[in-house]
Amino acid sequence: MKTLVTYSTLTGNTKKVAEAVFEAVSGEKEIMDIKSIKETDGYDRILVGYWVDKGDANEEAKKFMETLKNKKVGTFGTLGAYPDSEHAQKCVEKISEALKANGNTVVAEFICQGAIDPKIIETMRKMGSNGPHAPTPEREARWAEAAKHPNEADFSAAKDVFGKLD
Ligand SMILES: Cc1cc2nc3c(=O)[nH]c(=O)nc-3n(C[C@H](O)[C@H](O)[C@H](O)COP(=O)(O)O)c2cc1C
């Protein structure tokens, strides 16, 4: 069983989770930034890391996942929202459904919070109370919590999920 762990990342959160996933996976394995992938034929299993962008996998990860057909695929993601939120669960489902539609088998799923780029938070604060991401106390609390992730508990949870694969 040869596994490829790959990831797309803007600010490093998803790369950190990818490294935890890589550590946990058994058998022959490689880890690679999505940008470096030339072909996927030599792998029995592909574990793809994405970050959530507007409620879906970020474009680069999405494009890559669209190239996968009839493979064993696992996904792991990071996002600003809480992982047990409806928003997070919808993202995970959407991504898995798209993979399944191309004949892939989804062997594992994982999602956790990841610090939001402070520049983005500043922009949302500047947009003020009329913007779609108005800085309410609830949002500020969520952003502050996200800033602490991914943390050791997230890495450990990811390792549990991916370490269980054959
Ligand atoms: C342009 C942009 C769009 C985002 N959209 C969402 C979103 O729709 N939902 C969400 O929960 N988080 C969203 N986030 C937060 C990121 O998914 C989160 O911070 C993630 O951990 C970033 O991963 P990275 O460090 O690997 O790039 C967004 C961040 C950016 C920069």
The ligand as an SDF file (V2000), in Angstrom:
LIG
                    3D

 31 33  0  0  0  0  0  0  0  0999 V2000
  -10.0390   33.8740    1.1690 C   0  0  0  0  0  0  0  0  0  0  0  0
  -10.3920   33.0570    2.3830 C   0  0  0  0  0  0  0  0  0  0  0  0
  -11.6500   32.4830    2.4620 C   0  0  0  0  0  0  0  0  0  0  0  0
  -12.0130   31.7300    3.5780 C   0  0  0  0  0  0  0  0  0  0  0  0
  -13.2640   31.1720    3.6240 N   0  0  0  0  0  0  0  0  0  0  0  0
  -13.6350   30.4600    4.7330 C   0  0  0  0  0  0  0  0  0  0  0  0
  -14.9390   29.8940    4.8230 C   0  0  0  0  0  0  0  0  0  0  0  0
  -15.7710   29.9790    3.9220 O   0  0  0  0  0  0  0  0  0  0  0  0
  -15.2650   29.2390    5.9540 N   0  0  0  0  0  0  0  0  0  0  0  0
  -14.3870   29.0840    7.0040 C   0  0  0  0  0  0  0  0  0  0  0  0
  -14.7640   28.4610    8.0080 O   0  0  0  0  0  0  0  0  0  0  0  0
  -13.1210   29.5780    6.9340 N   0  0  0  0  0  0  0  0  0  0  0  0
  -12.7250   30.2560    5.8330 C   0  0  0  0  0  0  0  0  0  0  0  0
  -11.4410   30.7680    5.7420 N   0  0  0  0  0  0  0  0  0  0  0  0
  -10.4630   30.4480    6.8170 C   0  0  0  0  0  0  0  0  0  0  0  0
   -9.4440   29.3800    6.3580 C   0  0  0  0  0  0  0  0  0  0  0  0
  -10.1060   28.2600    5.8010 O   0  0  0  0  0  0  0  0  0  0  0  0
   -8.5770   28.8970    7.5340 C   0  0  0  0  0  0  0  0  0  0  0  0
   -7.9320   29.9710    8.1750 O   0  0  0  0  0  0  0  0  0  0  0  0
   -7.5540   27.8500    7.0860 C   0  0  0  0  0  0  0  0  0  0  0  0
   -7.0320   27.2000    8.2280 O   0  0  0  0  0  0  0  0  0  0  0  0
   -6.3950   28.4010    6.2650 C   0  0  0  0  0  0  0  0  0  0  0  0
   -5.5390   27.3170    5.9500 O   0  0  0  0  0  0  0  0  0  0  0  0
   -4.0220   27.4680    5.4960 P   0  0  0  0  0  0  0  0  0  0  0  0
   -3.2470   28.0820    6.6370 O   0  0  0  0  0  0  0  0  0  0  0  0
   -3.5830   26.0660    5.2230 O   0  0  0  0  0  0  0  0  0  0  0  0
   -3.9830   28.3300    4.2880 O   0  0  0  0  0  0  0  0  0  0  0  0
  -11.0720   31.5310    4.6400 C   0  0  0  0  0  0  0  0  0  0  0  0
   -9.7990   32.1150    4.5420 C   0  0  0  0  0  0  0  0  0  0  0  0
   -9.4550   32.8600    3.4380 C   0  0  0  0  0  0  0  0  0  0  0  0
   -8.0820   33.4460    3.3530 C   0  0  0  0  0  0  0  0  0  0  0  0
  1  2  1  0
  2  3  1  0
  2 30  2  0
  3  4  2  0
  4  5  1  0
  4 28  1  0
  5  6  2  0
  6  7  1  0
  6 13  1  0
  7  8  2  0
  7  9  1  0
  9 10  1  0
 10 11  2  0
 10 12  1  0
 12 13  2  0
 13 14  1  0
 14 15  1  0
 14 28  1  0
 15 16  1  0
 16 17  1  0
 16 18  1  0
 18 19  1  0
 18 20  1  0
 20 21  1  0
 20 22  1  0
 22 23  1  0
 23 24  1  0
 24 25  2  0
 24 26  1  0
 24 27  1  0
 28 29  2  0
 29 30  1  0
 30 31  1  0
M  END
$$$$
